[in-house]
Amino acid sequence: MNKDKLFSYHKWASQACLEHVQTLGEEYYIKEGANSFSSIQETTEHVLGVEKLWLLRMSGVANPTFEHFDVETNEKAKQAFMFLHANMDEFFASLTESEWQETLHYKNMRGDAFSTTREEMLFTIVNHASYHRGQVTSLLRQFGKEGIALDYIYYQKENR
C-alpha cells in the first residue's frame, strides 16, 4: 500500500475516534473501565507517546525517551495528534524511497534491540494505533455506548 495513503488513513482514524468520543461527552473520555489502560484518556496518552517514540526512532534516535502529552481533555488530545501528525507528515515528505527502506537500529522501552526499516516502522505505528482504537470501542461498550467503525474501507469510502 502507498505510504502516504496509509498515513492519511491513520490520521483520519485517530481524529474520527476522538471526534466520536467527543460527541458522547467528555465524561466518557475520562471514565474508567476494564482494559489495558483504564480510560480513553490514558489510552490516548499512550498512543501519542508511542507515536512520538517511533518518529524519533525514524529520525535516527536509537533510544528515545517517552514523552507525555497534555491530553487532559478530548480537544487537547485531538490537537496533540494534529500537531504530531503534521510533524510526521513533514518528516515523511523529506524522505527518499531509499531512506524509507533503510534499516535503523534501536531499543524498545524494555531495552530489547531491534533493526527495522522506516517503512516497517510506519506500518507498526498504524497497526499499534488500530489496536488501541479497538480498545476505545471496548471501553465505550462497557459504558453502554456505541463504538465507531474505523476500518480502512470506511476511510476509503469517505475519501475517494
C-alpha positions as CSV (number, residue, x, y, z in Angstrom):
1,M,0.0,0.0,0.0
2,N,1.1,3.5,-0.7
3,K,2.8,5.0,2.4
4,D,1.0,8.4,2.0
5,K,-2.4,6.7,1.8
6,L,-1.6,4.5,4.8
7,F,-0.6,7.5,7.0
8,S,-3.6,9.5,5.7
9,Y,-5.9,6.7,6.9
10,H,-4.1,6.7,10.2
11,K,-4.6,10.4,10.7
12,W,-8.3,10.2,9.7
13,A,-8.9,7.2,12.1
14,S,-7.2,9.0,15.0
15,Q,-9.3,12.1,14.6
16,A,-12.5,10.2,13.9
17,C,-12.1,8.1,17.0
18,L,-11.7,11.1,19.3
19,E,-14.5,13.0,17.5
20,H,-16.9,10.1,18.1
21,V,-15.9,10.1,21.8
22,Q,-16.4,13.9,21.9
23,T,-20.0,13.5,20.6
24,L,-20.8,11.2,23.6
25,G,-19.5,13.6,26.2
26,E,-16.3,14.4,28.0
27,E,-17.2,12.2,30.9
28,Y,-16.7,9.1,28.7
29,Y,-13.2,10.3,27.7
30,I,-12.1,10.2,31.3
31,K,-14.4,7.5,32.7
32,E,-12.5,4.4,34.0
33,G,-13.2,0.9,32.7
34,A,-11.6,-2.5,32.4
35,N,-8.9,-2.5,29.7
36,S,-5.1,-2.4,29.5
37,F,-5.4,1.3,30.1
38,S,-8.2,2.4,32.5
39,S,-9.6,5.2,30.3
40,I,-9.8,6.6,26.8
41,Q,-7.7,9.5,28.1
42,E,-4.9,7.1,29.3
43,T,-5.1,5.1,26.1
44,T,-4.8,8.3,24.1
45,E,-1.8,9.4,26.1
46,H,-0.1,6.1,25.5
47,V,-0.7,6.1,21.7
48,L,0.6,9.7,21.4
49,G,3.7,8.9,23.4
50,V,4.4,5.8,21.4
51,E,3.9,7.6,18.1
52,K,6.4,10.2,19.2
53,L,8.9,7.4,20.1
54,W,8.5,6.0,16.6
55,L,9.0,9.4,15.0
56,L,12.2,9.8,17.0
57,R,13.4,6.3,16.1
58,M,12.7,7.0,12.4
59,S,14.8,10.2,12.8
60,G,17.7,8.1,14.0
61,V,17.4,8.3,17.8
62,A,18.3,4.8,18.9
63,N,17.0,5.1,22.5
64,P,14.4,7.9,22.7
65,T,12.6,9.0,25.9
66,F,8.8,8.6,26.2
67,E,7.1,12.0,26.1
68,H,3.9,12.6,28.0
69,F,1.4,14.8,26.1
70,D,-1.3,17.0,27.7
71,V,-4.4,15.1,26.9
72,E,-6.5,16.3,29.9
73,T,-9.4,16.9,27.6
74,N,-10.5,15.3,24.4
75,E,-10.0,18.5,22.5
76,K,-6.4,18.7,23.8
77,A,-5.8,15.2,22.6
78,K,-7.2,16.0,19.1
79,Q,-4.8,19.0,18.9
80,A,-1.9,16.9,20.1
81,F,-2.5,14.3,17.4
82,M,-2.9,17.0,14.8
83,F,0.4,18.7,15.8
84,L,2.3,15.4,16.0
85,H,0.9,14.1,12.7
86,A,1.8,17.4,11.0
87,N,5.4,16.9,12.2
88,M,5.4,13.4,11.0
89,D,4.0,14.5,7.6
90,E,6.8,17.0,7.3
91,F,9.4,14.4,8.2
92,F,8.0,11.7,5.9
93,A,7.9,14.1,3.0
94,S,11.6,14.7,3.4
95,L,12.5,11.0,3.0
96,T,13.6,9.4,-0.3
97,E,12.5,5.9,-1.2
98,S,15.9,4.6,-0.2
99,E,15.6,6.3,3.2
100,W,12.3,4.6,3.7
101,Q,14.0,1.2,3.1
102,E,17.0,2.0,5.3
103,T,17.3,-0.3,8.3
104,L,17.6,1.5,11.6
105,H,18.8,0.1,14.9
106,Y,17.1,1.0,18.2
107,K,16.0,-0.3,21.5
108,N,12.4,-0.7,22.7
109,M,11.2,0.6,26.1
110,R,12.4,-2.7,27.7
111,G,15.8,-2.3,26.2
112,D,15.5,-5.0,23.6
113,A,17.5,-4.4,20.4
114,F,15.6,-4.2,17.0
115,S,16.5,-3.5,13.4
116,T,13.7,-2.2,11.3
117,T,13.1,-0.2,8.1
118,R,11.3,3.1,8.3
119,E,8.6,1.6,6.2
120,E,8.1,-1.2,8.7
121,M,8.0,1.4,11.5
122,L,5.2,3.2,9.7
123,F,3.2,0.1,9.5
124,T,3.8,-0.6,13.2
125,I,2.6,2.9,14.1
126,V,-0.7,2.4,12.2
127,N,-1.2,-1.2,13.5
128,H,-0.5,-0.2,17.1
129,A,-2.9,2.7,17.0
130,S,-5.6,0.5,15.3
131,Y,-5.3,-2.0,18.2
132,H,-5.8,0.8,20.8
133,R,-8.7,2.3,18.8
134,G,-10.4,-1.1,19.2
135,Q,-9.8,-0.8,22.9
136,V,-11.6,2.6,22.9
137,T,-14.6,0.9,21.3
138,S,-14.4,-1.8,24.0
139,L,-14.4,0.9,26.7
140,L,-17.3,2.7,25.1
141,R,-19.3,-0.6,25.0
142,Q,-18.6,-1.2,28.7
143,F,-20.1,2.3,29.3
144,G,-23.2,1.3,27.3
145,K,-22.3,3.4,24.3
146,E,-21.6,2.5,20.7
147,G,-18.2,2.4,19.2
148,I,-17.2,3.6,15.8
149,A,-16.2,1.6,12.7
150,L,-12.7,2.8,11.7
151,D,-11.7,0.1,9.3
152,Y,-9.8,1.2,6.2
153,I,-12.9,0.7,4.0
154,Y,-14.7,3.5,5.8
155,Y,-11.9,5.9,5.3
156,Q,-11.7,4.9,1.6
157,K,-15.5,5.4,1.2
158,E,-15.2,8.9,2.7
159,N,-12.1,9.9,0.8
160,R,-12.5,8.7,-2.8
